[in-house]
């Protein structure tokens, strides 16, 4: 296929709309089901780049849950424990740990289930039956993957009354090194960003007093940085245990990025509190309604946890990693991060107040590396 006509562009009044290759070559994608739209393809192509880079860098199956051209969550294919099975609403009959890919998507979706409602899914590997079964129960607009088993494809085709958008991408496709786009009739041109998000040697040379960054933290910092590479800037990402905990995207203030990401991470962690895990819902209450109820309870409407219970549970959550797509201009970013259990930070550095930021990390016992590599994405 060399050209695909879209129903409309970003909004219904933006017609005609289509996707095509400037050199008149074949598109690297194949639509197997449904009718993806303009924003669907923006999510599909950005999310595919994210999971592809995660797999290439960390050598683990990966998944992403995208909304409005930014990840609501991204994760690696690590097994789920009993609490996580409940947090992510995994059906007891589904042997999800038999599929690392399914685990990756459950973790990605579980980062921020409210934001992931009606998401676009990206998978780094061929979608299998277990992954498709988990996806079938979630409200989602579509999916992109390098392939689908026959069983998985039939399961996914049954979603949305047969209109679920399913896209297969050629995993060997590599775009040209120069990328262009038109804004208000003006064409922009730049080279693609192909540099690694971090030089592994940076982990050996933190700029803080604390020099200890264990292997699992290096993995999670790398996950955060790769996620930020495909997140609308300004952006900050918290990660732990091979998954994002909170993504703060598209904020004008760096501090607001941090607050948003940390607030989301706090809510994600609090979903593991025994009072939440022990909640019983009516059988006729769907997953989105359960998510909304849990969010309301954790947000104090009505409060299910006392302030003391919240603080005690969050205080026990240490070892989170934080990545930032640009430098921290003030130490207040560090102070807010520490409240959410951040122990490791990776950021480009380069602020005139780097010394104050480093001191704040030292005051809170945080290990921080400066990558020297900005990750803005627009």
NORRA-V442203 format. One record per backbone hydrogen bond with DSSP energy under -1.0 kcal/mol. CO is the residue of the C=O (numbers start at 1). NH is the residue of the N-H. Records with the same first field share a line. If there is no record, write none. Layout:
CO: NH / NH
//
This chain:
1: 27
4: 19
11: 14
13: 15
14: 9
17: 6
19: 4
21: 24
28: 170
30: 168
33: 166
37: 41
38: 42
39: 43
40: 44
41: 45
42: 46
43: 47
44: 48
45: 49
46: 50
47: 51
48: 52
49: 53
50: 54
51: 55
52: 56
53: 57
54: 58
55: 59
61: 77
62: 124
63: 75
64: 122
65: 72 / 73
66: 120
70: 67
73: 65
74: 244
75: 63
76: 78
81: 85
82: 86
83: 87
84: 88
85: 90
86: 89
91: 94
94: 96
95: 98
96: 99
99: 103
100: 104
101: 105
102: 106
103: 107
104: 108
105: 109
106: 110
108: 111
112: 116
114: 117
116: 119
119: 141 / 142
120: 66
121: 144
122: 64
127: 149
128: 132
129: 133
130: 134
131: 135
132: 136
135: 138
139: 118
141: 165
142: 121
143: 167
144: 123
145: 169
147: 127
149: 153
150: 154
151: 155
152: 156
153: 157
156: 159
159: 162 / 164
160: 163
165: 143
166: 32 / 33
167: 145
168: 30
170: 173
177: 192
179: 190
181: 188
183: 186
186: 183
188: 181
190: 179
199: 202
200: 203
201: 204
202: 205
214: 218
215: 219
216: 220
217: 221
218: 222
219: 223
220: 224
221: 225
222: 226
223: 227
224: 228
225: 229
227: 230
228: 231
232: 250
234: 250 / 251
235: 325
236: 248
237: 323
238: 245 / 246
239: 321
242: 76
243: 240
246: 238
248: 236
253: 257
254: 258
255: 259
256: 260
257: 261
258: 262
259: 263
260: 264
261: 265
262: 266
263: 267
264: 268
265: 269
266: 270
267: 271
269: 272
270: 273
273: 276 / 277
274: 278
276: 279
282: 285
286: 290
287: 291
288: 292
289: 293
290: 294
291: 295
292: 296
293: 297
294: 298
295: 299
296: 301
297: 304
306: 310
307: 311
308: 312
309: 313
310: 314
311: 315
312: 316
314: 317
316: 318
320: 343 / 344
321: 239
322: 346
323: 237
325: 375
330: 333
331: 335
332: 336
333: 337
334: 338
335: 339
337: 340 / 342
338: 341
341: 320
343: 367
344: 322
345: 369
346: 324
347: 371
348: 372
351: 354
353: 357
354: 358
355: 359
356: 360
357: 361
358: 362
359: 363
360: 364
361: 366
367: 345
368: 207
369: 347
377: 233
//
